[in-house]
Amino acid sequence: MIESKELLEVVVKAIDDKRGEEIMALDVQGISLLADYFVICHGNSEKQVGAIVDEVADAARKAGVEVGRIEGKDSGKWVLADLGDIVLHVFHGEERSFYNLEKLWSDAPLVDVTGMVD
């Protein structure tokens, strides 16, 4: 079983591979029972949002993670993916600022993901 911190790195690299923007990881371990991390990013088109989600799901499966439900993929505006210890939020650029999850979960410490991407 892969540790949540290792899975976080897999997820961040997969997002980066598809040119996802402004990747943020929030450590919600002490705040939410849903997951250890929320990962938030955005793409600039509905097609890119879908590609990011597909890439992350494939990378997670290759790492031995059972990918749960993926919601919102049809609209490509805000896609939510259950990766067990990680909940992934991939927004279309305009939607991200509207929902502002970073502010909503501002109690959660940010995780520095810069070292996880090439």
N, CA, C and O atoms as a MOPAC input file, in Angstrom:
PM7 MOZYME 1SCF
protein

 N      0.85200 1    -1.19800 1     0.00000 1
 C      0.00000 1     0.00000 1     0.00000 1
 C      0.88700 1     1.24800 1     0.00000 1
 O      1.79400 1     1.36600 1     0.82300 1
 N      0.63400 1     2.13700 1    -0.88500 1
 C      1.42100 1     3.36100 1    -1.02400 1
 C      1.03100 1     4.36400 1     0.07000 1
 O     -0.14900 1     4.53100 1     0.37800 1
 N      2.01600 1     5.01300 1     0.63900 1
 C      1.76700 1     6.04400 1     1.65400 1
 C      1.14600 1     7.27700 1     0.99500 1
 O      1.37700 1     7.54000 1    -0.18600 1
 N      0.36500 1     8.02400 1     1.76000 1
 C     -0.32100 1     9.19000 1     1.18100 1
 C      0.65800 1    10.23500 1     0.66300 1
 O      0.38100 1    10.88900 1    -0.34300 1
 N      1.80200 1    10.40400 1     1.33300 1
 C      2.80400 1    11.38700 1     0.87400 1
 C      3.40000 1    10.95500 1    -0.47400 1
 O      3.65500 1    11.79100 1    -1.34100 1
 N      3.61900 1     9.64400 1    -0.64300 1
 C      4.11400 1     9.13100 1    -1.92800 1
 C      3.07000 1     9.31900 1    -3.01900 1
 O      3.39200 1     9.69600 1    -4.14500 1
 N      1.81100 1     9.04900 1    -2.67200 1
 C      0.73200 1     9.23200 1    -3.63500 1
 C      0.62300 1    10.70500 1    -4.03400 1
 O      0.35500 1    11.02500 1    -5.19200 1
 N      0.82900 1    11.58300 1    -3.07700 1
 C      0.79800 1    13.01500 1    -3.37600 1
 C      1.80800 1    13.35000 1    -4.46200 1
 O      1.50900 1    14.11100 1    -5.38200 1
 N      2.99700 1    12.78700 1    -4.35800 1
 C      4.02700 1    13.04500 1    -5.36800 1
 C      3.61900 1    12.49400 1    -6.73100 1
 O      3.84300 1    13.14500 1    -7.75200 1
 N      3.02600 1    11.31000 1    -6.76000 1
 C      2.53900 1    10.71700 1    -8.01200 1
 C      1.49400 1    11.63500 1    -8.65700 1
 O      1.52800 1    11.87900 1    -9.86300 1
 N      0.57300 1    12.13400 1    -7.83900 1
 C     -0.50800 1    12.99500 1    -8.32900 1
 C      0.04900 1    14.31100 1    -8.88100 1
 O     -0.32800 1    14.74200 1    -9.97100 1
 N      0.94200 1    14.94000 1    -8.12500 1
 C      1.50800 1    16.22900 1    -8.54100 1
 C      2.28300 1    16.08100 1    -9.85400 1
 O      2.17400 1    16.92800 1   -10.74000 1
 N      3.06800 1    14.99900 1    -9.97600 1
 C      3.82800 1    14.78100 1   -11.21700 1
 C      2.89200 1    14.57000 1   -12.40600 1
 O      3.15200 1    15.07100 1   -13.50000 1
 N      1.80600 1    13.82900 1   -12.19000 1
 C      0.85600 1    13.57500 1   -13.28100 1
 C      0.17700 1    14.87400 1   -13.71400 1
 O     -0.02400 1    15.10500 1   -14.90700 1
 N     -0.17100 1    15.71100 1   -12.75600 1
 C     -0.77000 1    17.01400 1   -13.09100 1
 C      0.21800 1    17.84500 1   -13.89800 1
 O     -0.13900 1    18.44200 1   -14.91300 1
 N      1.45600 1    17.87400 1   -13.43800 1
 C      2.49000 1    18.65000 1   -14.11200 1
 C      2.73100 1    18.13300 1   -15.53500 1
 O      2.97000 1    18.92000 1   -16.45100 1
 N      2.66700 1    16.80900 1   -15.71800 1
 C      2.86000 1    16.22100 1   -17.04700 1
 C      1.83300 1    16.72900 1   -18.04900 1
 O      2.11900 1    16.82000 1   -19.24300 1
 N      0.65000 1    17.05800 1   -17.57300 1
 C     -0.40800 1    17.57400 1   -18.45700 1
 C     -0.54600 1    19.08700 1   -18.35600 1
 O     -1.56200 1    19.65800 1   -18.75500 1
 N      0.48300 1    19.72600 1   -17.82100 1
 C      0.56000 1    21.19000 1   -17.74500 1
 C     -0.54400 1    21.82600 1   -16.90000 1
 O     -1.00400 1    22.93100 1   -17.18600 1
 N     -0.95800 1    21.10800 1   -15.85600 1
 C     -1.90800 1    21.68500 1   -14.91400 1
 C     -1.27000 1    22.89600 1   -14.24300 1
 O     -0.05900 1    22.91600 1   -14.02000 1
 N     -2.06100 1    23.88800 1   -13.92700 1
 C     -1.51900 1    25.14500 1   -13.41200 1
 C     -1.83400 1    25.35500 1   -11.94300 1
 O     -2.82700 1    24.85500 1   -11.41500 1
 N     -0.94600 1    26.11800 1   -11.29500 1
 C     -1.09400 1    26.50300 1    -9.88800 1
 C     -1.47400 1    25.31300 1    -9.01200 1
 O     -2.50800 1    25.31500 1    -8.34400 1
 N     -0.61200 1    24.29700 1    -9.03100 1
 C     -0.84600 1    23.08800 1    -8.24200 1
 C     -0.66200 1    23.42000 1    -6.76200 1
 O      0.37800 1    23.93200 1    -6.34800 1
 N     -1.68500 1    23.12200 1    -5.98700 1
 C     -1.62700 1    23.33600 1    -4.54500 1
 C     -2.02800 1    22.04900 1    -3.84300 1
 O     -2.93600 1    21.34600 1    -4.28600 1
 N     -1.35100 1    21.74800 1    -2.75300 1
 C     -1.73600 1    20.61200 1    -1.92100 1
 C     -1.98300 1    21.13200 1    -0.51700 1
 O     -1.14300 1    21.82100 1     0.06000 1
 N     -3.13700 1    20.79600 1     0.02000 1
 C     -3.50000 1    21.19200 1     1.37000 1
 C     -3.48000 1    19.95700 1     2.26500 1
 O     -4.08600 1    18.93700 1     1.93800 1
 N     -2.79600 1    20.05100 1     3.37100 1
 C     -2.73000 1    18.95600 1     4.33100 1
 C     -3.95700 1    19.06100 1     5.23200 1
 O     -4.01000 1    19.90800 1     6.12400 1
 N     -4.93700 1    18.20000 1     4.99600 1
 C     -6.19700 1    18.27000 1     5.74000 1
 C     -6.32200 1    17.13600 1     6.77100 1
 O     -7.42100 1    16.82900 1     7.23200 1
 N     -5.19700 1    16.52500 1     7.12400 1
 C     -5.22700 1    15.37300 1     8.02900 1
 C     -5.87600 1    15.69000 1     9.37000 1
 O     -6.61200 1    14.86500 1     9.90900 1
 N     -5.61300 1    16.86900 1     9.91200 1
 C     -6.19700 1    17.21000 1    11.19700 1
 C     -7.52800 1    17.92900 1    11.09000 1
 O     -8.11500 1    18.30200 1    12.10500 1
 N     -8.01000 1    18.12900 1     9.87000 1
 C     -9.19800 1    18.96000 1     9.64700 1
 C    -10.34900 1    18.16600 1     9.05400 1
 O    -11.50800 1    18.41100 1     9.39000 1
 N    -10.04700 1    17.22300 1     8.18000 1
 C    -11.08100 1    16.48400 1     7.47000 1
 C    -10.89600 1    14.98300 1     7.66400 1
 O     -9.77100 1    14.48400 1     7.70100 1
 N    -11.99800 1    14.28000 1     7.78600 1
 C    -11.94400 1    12.82000 1     7.85200 1
 C    -11.96400 1    12.19300 1     6.46000 1
 O    -11.78600 1    10.98400 1     6.31100 1
 N    -12.18200 1    13.02700 1     5.44400 1
 C    -12.31300 1    12.53000 1     4.07800 1
 C    -10.99500 1    12.06800 1     3.47500 1
 O    -10.95500 1    11.07700 1     2.74600 1
 N     -9.91900 1    12.78300 1     3.77600 1
 C     -8.65300 1    12.51200 1     3.09800 1
 C     -7.50100 1    13.10400 1     3.89600 1
 O     -7.70800 1    13.84900 1     4.85400 1
 N     -6.28300 1    12.76000 1     3.48300 1
 C     -5.08500 1    13.36300 1     4.06600 1
 C     -4.72500 1    14.66500 1     3.35500 1
 O     -4.25100 1    15.62100 1     3.96700 1
 N     -4.96600 1    14.67200 1     2.03400 1
 C     -4.61300 1    15.85000 1     1.23000 1
 C     -5.72700 1    16.19000 1     0.25500 1
 O     -6.39900 1    15.31000 1    -0.28100 1
 N     -5.90600 1    17.48100 1     0.03900 1
 C     -6.69700 1    17.97600 1    -1.07900 1
 C     -5.68500 1    18.55200 1    -2.05800 1
 O     -4.84200 1    19.36300 1    -1.67500 1
 N     -5.76100 1    18.14600 1    -3.30000 1
 C     -4.90100 1    18.70200 1    -4.33300 1
 C     -5.79100 1    19.49700 1    -5.27600 1
 O     -6.81300 1    19.00900 1    -5.75800 1
 N     -5.37600 1    20.73600 1    -5.52600 1
 C     -6.16500 1    21.65500 1    -6.34200 1
 C     -5.28300 1    22.16700 1    -7.48200 1
 O     -4.12400 1    22.52100 1    -7.27100 1
 N     -5.83900 1    22.20000 1    -8.67700 1
 C     -5.12600 1    22.78000 1    -9.82000 1
 C     -6.17400 1    23.20200 1   -10.84000 1
 O     -7.37300 1    23.01600 1   -10.63100 1
 N     -5.70800 1    23.76900 1   -11.94000 1
 C     -6.65000 1    24.08700 1   -13.01600 1
 C     -6.01000 1    23.91700 1   -14.38200 1
 O     -4.79000 1    23.91100 1   -14.54800 1
 N     -6.89800 1    23.77900 1   -15.34200 1
 C     -6.51100 1    23.73500 1   -16.74000 1
 C     -7.19200 1    24.87700 1   -17.45400 1
 O     -8.08300 1    25.52100 1   -16.90100 1
 N     -6.77800 1    25.13100 1   -18.67800 1
 C     -7.29700 1    26.28500 1   -19.40500 1
 C     -8.36600 1    25.94800 1   -20.43900 1
 O     -8.85300 1    26.82600 1   -21.15100 1
 N     -8.72200 1    24.67900 1   -20.51300 1
 C     -9.80900 1    24.26400 1   -21.40500 1
 C    -10.45500 1    23.02500 1   -20.80200 1
 O     -9.86400 1    22.34800 1   -19.96100 1
 N    -11.66500 1    22.73800 1   -21.23700 1
 C    -12.35100 1    21.54400 1   -20.74200 1
 C    -11.58100 1    20.29200 1   -21.14500 1
 O    -11.52400 1    19.32100 1   -20.39100 1
 N    -10.99300 1    20.32000 1   -22.33100 1
 C    -10.20600 1    19.17900 1   -22.80900 1
 C     -8.98200 1    18.95700 1   -21.91100 1
 O     -8.65900 1    17.81800 1   -21.57400 1
 N     -8.30200 1    20.04400 1   -21.52500 1
 C     -7.13200 1    19.91800 1   -20.66500 1
 C     -7.52900 1    19.41600 1   -19.27100 1
 O     -6.82600 1    18.59200 1   -18.68700 1
 N     -8.63900 1    19.90400 1   -18.74500 1
 C     -9.12200 1    19.43600 1   -17.44200 1
 C     -9.32000 1    17.91900 1   -17.48400 1
 O     -8.88900 1    17.20500 1   -16.57900 1
 N     -9.97200 1    17.43800 1   -18.54000 1
 C    -10.18600 1    15.99800 1   -18.69600 1
 C     -8.88400 1    15.22800 1   -18.81500 1
 O     -8.74200 1    14.14900 1   -18.23900 1
 N     -7.93300 1    15.77500 1   -19.55800 1
 C     -6.63500 1    15.11500 1   -19.73200 1
 C     -5.87300 1    15.02400 1   -18.40200 1
 O     -5.22600 1    14.01400 1   -18.12400 1
 N     -5.95200 1    16.06800 1   -17.59400 1
 C     -5.29000 1    16.05200 1   -16.28500 1
 C     -5.88500 1    14.94700 1   -15.41400 1
 O     -5.15600 1    14.16300 1   -14.80800 1
 N     -7.20400 1    14.89500 1   -15.35900 1
 C     -7.87800 1    13.87700 1   -14.53300 1
 C     -7.52300 1    12.47300 1   -15.01200 1
 O     -7.22800 1    11.60000 1   -14.19600 1
 N     -7.54900 1    12.24400 1   -16.32000 1
 C     -7.20800 1    10.92600 1   -16.86500 1
 C     -5.77600 1    10.53700 1   -16.51900 1
 O     -5.51200 1     9.39800 1   -16.13500 1
 N     -4.85000 1    11.49000 1   -16.65700 1
 C     -3.44100 1    11.22300 1   -16.36600 1
 C     -3.24300 1    10.87500 1   -14.89200 1
 O     -2.51800 1     9.93400 1   -14.56600 1
 N     -3.88100 1    11.62600 1   -14.00800 1
 C     -3.76400 1    11.36200 1   -12.57400 1
 C     -4.35800 1    10.00100 1   -12.22900 1
 O     -3.75600 1     9.23300 1   -11.47900 1
 N     -5.53500 1     9.69900 1   -12.77100 1
 C     -6.17300 1     8.40800 1   -12.48800 1
 C     -5.29100 1     7.25100 1   -12.96900 1
 O     -5.13200 1     6.26100 1   -12.25500 1
 N     -4.72000 1     7.36500 1   -14.16300 1
 C     -3.83000 1     6.32300 1   -14.68600 1
 C     -2.60000 1     6.15600 1   -13.80300 1
 O     -2.20900 1     5.03300 1   -13.48600 1
 N     -1.98600 1     7.27800 1   -13.40400 1
 C     -0.78500 1     7.22700 1   -12.56900 1
 C     -1.09800 1     6.61600 1   -11.19900 1
 O     -0.30300 1     5.84500 1   -10.66100 1
 N     -2.24800 1     6.96200 1   -10.64800 1
 C     -2.64900 1     6.40500 1    -9.34500 1
 C     -2.86200 1     4.89900 1    -9.45400 1
 O     -2.41600 1     4.14200 1    -8.59200 1
 N     -3.54100 1     4.46700 1   -10.50700 1
 C     -3.75900 1     3.02400 1   -10.70000 1
 C     -2.43600 1     2.28400 1   -10.84100 1
 O     -2.25800 1     1.20800 1   -10.27000 1
 N     -1.50000 1     2.86400 1   -11.60700 1
 C     -0.17900 1     2.23700 1   -11.78100 1
 C      0.56900 1     2.13100 1   -10.45200 1
 O      1.39600 1     1.23900 1   -10.26400 1
 N      0.26900 1     3.04900 1    -9.53400 1
 C      0.90300 1     3.03200 1    -8.21100 1
 C      0.16100 1     2.09800 1    -7.24500 1
 O      0.52200 1     1.99100 1    -6.07300 1
 N     -0.87700 1     1.42600 1    -7.75000 1
 C     -1.60000 1     0.46600 1    -6.93100 1
 C     -2.75000 1     1.04400 1    -6.12900 1
 O     -3.23700 1     0.41700 1    -5.18900 1
 N     -3.18500 1     2.24500 1    -6.50200 1
 C     -4.27200 1     2.90900 1    -5.78800 1
 C     -5.59800 1     2.64600 1    -6.50000 1
 O     -5.69700 1     2.75100 1    -7.72300 1
 N     -6.59900 1     2.30700 1    -5.72000 1
 C     -7.93400 1     2.12900 1    -6.28900 1
 C     -8.56300 1     3.51100 1    -6.44000 1
 O     -8.75600 1     4.23100 1    -5.46000 1
 N     -8.87400 1     3.86300 1    -7.66200 1
 C     -9.47300 1     5.16400 1    -7.93300 1
 C    -10.98200 1     5.04700 1    -7.71800 1
 O    -11.64600 1     4.20800 1    -8.32800 1
 N    -11.50500 1     5.89400 1    -6.84900 1
 C    -12.94000 1     5.88300 1    -6.55500 1
 C    -13.71100 1     6.68500 1    -7.58600 1
 O    -13.36600 1     6.70400 1    -8.76700 1
 N    -14.74000 1     7.33400 1    -7.12800 1
 C    -15.60800 1     8.09200 1    -8.03300 1
 C    -14.89600 1     9.30800 1    -8.61900 1
 O    -14.06400 1     9.94500 1    -7.97300 1
 N    -15.25300 1     9.60100 1    -9.85500 1
 C    -14.80500 1    10.82400 1   -10.51900 1
 C    -16.07200 1    11.56900 1   -10.93100 1
 O    -16.86300 1    11.08000 1   -11.73700 1
 N    -16.24500 1    12.74700 1   -10.37200 1
 C    -17.46800 1    13.52100 1   -10.59400 1
 C    -17.17300 1    14.77300 1   -11.42100 1
 O    -16.13300 1    15.40700 1   -11.24000 1
 N    -18.08000 1    15.12700 1   -12.32100 1
 C    -17.99200 1    16.39100 1   -13.04900 1
 C    -17.20200 1    16.35000 1   -14.33800 1
 O    -17.00600 1    17.38200 1   -14.98000 1
 N    -16.74700 1    15.17100 1   -14.72300 1
 C    -15.90100 1    15.09200 1   -15.91100 1
 C    -16.64500 1    15.47900 1   -17.18300 1
 O    -16.04000 1    15.98800 1   -18.12700 1
 N    -17.93700 1    15.24200 1   -17.21100 1
 C    -18.72100 1    15.57800 1   -18.41200 1
 C    -18.72600 1    17.07700 1   -18.68600 1
 O    -18.67200 1    17.49700 1   -19.84200 1
 N    -18.79000 1    17.88300 1   -17.63600 1
 C    -18.85000 1    19.33300 1   -17.84400 1
 C    -17.45600 1    19.93500 1   -18.04900 1
 O    -17.31100 1    20.92700 1   -18.76400 1
 N    -16.43000 1    19.34200 1   -17.42600 1
 C    -15.07700 1    19.86100 1   -17.57000 1
 C    -14.84600 1    21.18300 1   -16.86800 1
 O    -13.85800 1    21.86600 1   -17.13700 1
 N    -15.75400 1    21.55500 1   -15.96400 1
 C    -15.61700 1    22.82700 1   -15.24100 1
 C    -14.96600 1    22.63000 1   -13.87300 1
 O    -14.09800 1    23.40500 1   -13.46900 1
 N    -15.39400 1    21.59100 1   -13.17200 1
 C    -14.81500 1    21.24700 1   -11.86900 1
 C    -14.93700 1    19.74500 1   -11.73100 1
 O    -16.03800 1    19.21000 1   -11.60100 1
 N    -13.80200 1    19.06600 1   -11.76000 1
 C    -13.80200 1    17.61200 1   -11.65400 1
 C    -13.21600 1    17.23200 1   -10.30300 1
 O    -12.16900 1    17.73000 1    -9.89000 1
 N    -13.91700 1    16.34400 1    -9.63500 1
 C    -13.52200 1    15.86400 1    -8.32000 1
 C    -13.20800 1    14.38100 1    -8.45200 1
 O    -14.02300 1    13.61600 1    -8.96900 1
 N    -12.03500 1    13.97200 1    -7.98800 1
 C    -11.65000 1    12.56200 1    -8.07800 1
 C    -11.24900 1    12.05000 1    -6.70500 1
 O    -10.46200 1    12.67900 1    -5.99700 1
 N    -11.79800 1    10.90500 1    -6.34000 1
 C    -11.49800 1    10.25400 1    -5.06600 1
 C    -10.34600 1     9.27900 1    -5.27700 1
 O    -10.49300 1     8.24900 1    -5.93500 1
 N     -9.19800 1     9.62700 1    -4.70500 1
 C     -8.01700 1     8.77800 1    -4.82000 1
 C     -7.65800 1     8.18500 1    -3.45400 1
 O     -6.48600 1     7.94800 1    -3.15900 1
 N     -8.66000 1     7.95300 1    -2.64300 1
 C     -8.42100 1     7.39700 1    -1.31000 1
 C     -7.93100 1     8.46000 1    -0.35000 1
 O     -8.72300 1     9.25000 1     0.16400 1
 N     -6.62900 1     8.48400 1    -0.10400 1
 C     -6.04500 1     9.45400 1     0.82600 1
 C     -5.99500 1    10.86800 1     0.25500 1
 O     -5.71900 1    11.82800 1     0.97500 1
 N     -6.26400 1    10.98800 1    -1.03800 1
 C     -6.21800 1    12.30000 1    -1.70300 1
 C     -7.52900 1    12.55500 1    -2.43300 1
 O     -8.05500 1    11.68000 1    -3.12100 1
 N     -8.04300 1    13.76200 1    -2.27200 1
 C     -9.18100 1    14.21000 1    -3.07300 1
 C     -8.62800 1    15.25300 1    -4.04300 1
 O     -8.05900 1    16.26400 1    -3.63200 1
 N     -8.80400 1    14.99100 1    -5.31600 1
 C     -8.28600 1    15.86000 1    -6.36900 1
 C     -9.39800 1    16.76200 1    -6.88800 1
 O    -10.49500 1    16.30200 1    -7.20700 1
 N     -9.09300 1    18.05500 1    -6.96600 1
 C    -10.00400 1    19.03700 1    -7.54300 1
 C     -9.31000 1    19.64200 1    -8.75900 1
 O     -8.28700 1    20.31100 1    -8.61600 1
 N     -9.85200 1    19.41700 1    -9.94600 1
 C     -9.30300 1    20.02000 1   -11.15500 1
 C    -10.36700 1    20.96200 1   -11.71200 1
 O    -11.46100 1    20.54100 1   -12.08800 1
 N    -10.02300 1    22.22400 1   -11.75200 1
 C    -10.95700 1    23.24700 1   -12.20600 1
 C    -10.60900 1    23.72500 1   -13.60300 1
 O     -9.46300 1    23.62700 1   -14.04300 1
 N    -11.61200 1    24.24100 1   -14.29100 1
 C    -11.38200 1    25.10500 1   -15.44300 1
 C    -10.97600 1    26.43500 1   -14.80800 1
 O    -11.52600 1    26.80600 1   -13.77100 1
 N    -10.04800 1    27.14500 1   -15.39300 1
 C     -9.48600 1    28.35300 1   -14.79200 1
 C    -10.48500 1    29.31900 1   -14.17700 1
 O    -10.28800 1    29.79100 1   -13.05700 1
 N    -11.55400 1    29.61400 1   -14.90300 1
 C    -12.54600 1    30.58900 1   -14.42000 1
 C    -13.28400 1    30.07800 1   -13.18500 1
 O    -13.60000 1    30.85100 1   -12.28000 1
 N    -13.55300 1    28.79300 1   -13.15200 1
 C    -14.30100 1    28.20500 1   -12.03600 1
 C    -13.47400 1    28.21000 1   -10.75000 1
 O    -14.01700 1    28.35100 1    -9.65400 1
 N    -12.17800 1    28.05600 1   -10.89300 1
 C    -11.32900 1    27.97300 1    -9.70200 1
 C    -11.43900 1    29.22700 1    -8.84900 1
 O    -11.59900 1    29.13600 1    -7.63200 1
 N    -11.35600 1    30.38000 1    -9.46500 1
 C    -11.42400 1    31.62000 1    -8.68300 1
 C    -12.82500 1    31.82000 1    -8.10600 1
 O    -12.97000 1    32.41200 1    -7.03700 1
 N    -13.85200 1    31.33700 1    -8.79500 1
 C    -15.22000 1    31.47700 1    -8.30200 1
 C    -15.42600 1    30.67600 1    -7.01000 1
 O    -15.97900 1    31.19100 1    -6.03800 1
 N    -14.98000 1    29.42200 1    -7.00600 1
 C    -15.19400 1    28.56100 1    -5.83400 1
 C    -14.17500 1    28.80100 1    -4.72300 1
 O    -14.48500 1    28.61900 1    -3.54600 1
 N    -12.97300 1    29.20400 1    -5.08900 1
 C    -11.92900 1    29.59100 1    -4.13100 1
 C    -11.78000 1    28.60200 1    -2.96500 1
 O    -11.86500 1    28.98900 1    -1.80000 1
 N    -11.56000 1    27.34400 1    -3.28900 1
 C    -11.39300 1    26.31400 1    -2.26100 1
 C    -10.22200 1    26.59600 1    -1.33400 1
 O    -10.25400 1    26.24800 1    -0.15400 1
 N     -9.18900 1    27.22900 1    -1.87500 1
 C     -8.01900 1    27.53500 1    -1.06000 1
 C     -8.41100 1    28.38500 1     0.14700 1
 O     -7.89800 1    28.19200 1     1.24900 1
 N     -9.32400 1    29.32400 1    -0.07600 1
 C     -9.77800 1    30.17900 1     1.02100 1
 C    -10.69100 1    29.40800 1     1.96500 1
 O    -10.59600 1    29.53800 1     3.18600 1
 N    -11.57500 1    28.60500 1     1.38300 1
 C    -12.50100 1    27.81000 1     2.17600 1
 C    -11.76300 1    26.88100 1     3.14500 1
 O    -12.20300 1    26.68100 1     4.27700 1
 N    -10.64700 1    26.32000 1     2.69400 1
 C     -9.84500 1    25.40000 1     3.50900 1
 C     -8.57000 1    26.07500 1     4.00800 1
 O     -7.53700 1    25.42100 1     4.14900 1
 N     -8.63500 1    27.34900 1     4.27200 1
 C     -7.42300 1    28.10200 1     4.65000 1
 C     -6.81900 1    27.66300 1     5.98000 1
 O     -5.67700 1    28.01300 1     6.27900 1
 N     -7.56500 1    26.89900 1     6.78600 1
 C     -7.01200 1    26.36400 1     8.03200 1
 C     -5.99000 1    25.25700 1     7.75900 1
 O     -5.16200 1    24.94600 1     8.61500 1
 N     -6.05200 1    24.67200 1     6.58200 1
 C     -5.16200 1    23.56300 1     6.23900 1
 C     -3.79500 1    24.09600 1     5.80100 1
 O     -3.71400 1    25.00600 1     4.97600 1
 N     -2.72200 1    23.52200 1     6.36000 1
 C     -1.39200 1    23.95000 1     5.93500 1
 C     -1.12300 1    23.58700 1     4.47500 1
 O     -1.53800 1    22.53200 1     3.99600 1
 N     -0.43100 1    24.46800 1     3.79200 1
 C      0.00100 1    24.17600 1     2.41600 1
 C      1.19100 1    23.23600 1     2.45100 1
 O      2.05200 1    23.32900 1     3.32600 1
 N      1.22500 1    22.33000 1     1.48400 1
 C      2.36000 1    21.43400 1     1.33200 1
 C      3.18400 1    21.96600 1     0.16600 1
 O      2.64000 1    22.26400 1    -0.89800 1
 N      4.48400 1    22.08300 1     0.36000 1
 C      5.36200 1    22.56800 1    -0.70900 1
 C      5.52600 1    21.46500 1    -1.74200 1
 O      6.14200 1    20.43900 1    -1.45600 1
 N      4.98700 1    21.65900 1    -2.93100 1
 C      5.04800 1    20.64200 1    -3.98300 1
 C      6.09800 1    20.96300 1    -5.04700 1
 O      6.25400 1    20.21600 1    -6.01300 1
 N      6.81200 1    22.06800 1    -4.87000 1
 C      7.75700 1    22.49400 1    -5.91600 1
 C      8.84100 1    21.45500 1    -6.16300 1
 O      9.29600 1    21.31300 1    -7.29800 1
 N      9.26200 1    20.73500 1    -5.15200 1
 C     10.29800 1    19.71200 1    -5.32600 1
 C      9.78500 1    18.44400 1    -5.95700 1
 O     10.57500 1    17.55500 1    -6.27500 1
 N      8.47500 1    18.33000 1    -6.15000 1
 C      7.88300 1    17.11500 1    -6.70300 1
 C      7.78400 1    17.14400 1    -8.22000 1
 O      7.49500 1    16.12500 1    -8.84700 1
 N      8.02500 1    18.32100 1    -8.81600 1
 C      7.92700 1    18.44400 1   -10.27000 1
 C      9.30300 1    18.74300 1   -10.84300 1
 O     10.17800 1    19.29300 1   -10.17500 1
 N      9.46100 1    18.36300 1   -12.09500 1
 C     10.77300 1    18.55500 1   -12.75700 1
 C     10.96200 1    19.99700 1   -13.17700 1
 O     11.99800 1    20.34300 1   -13.74500 1

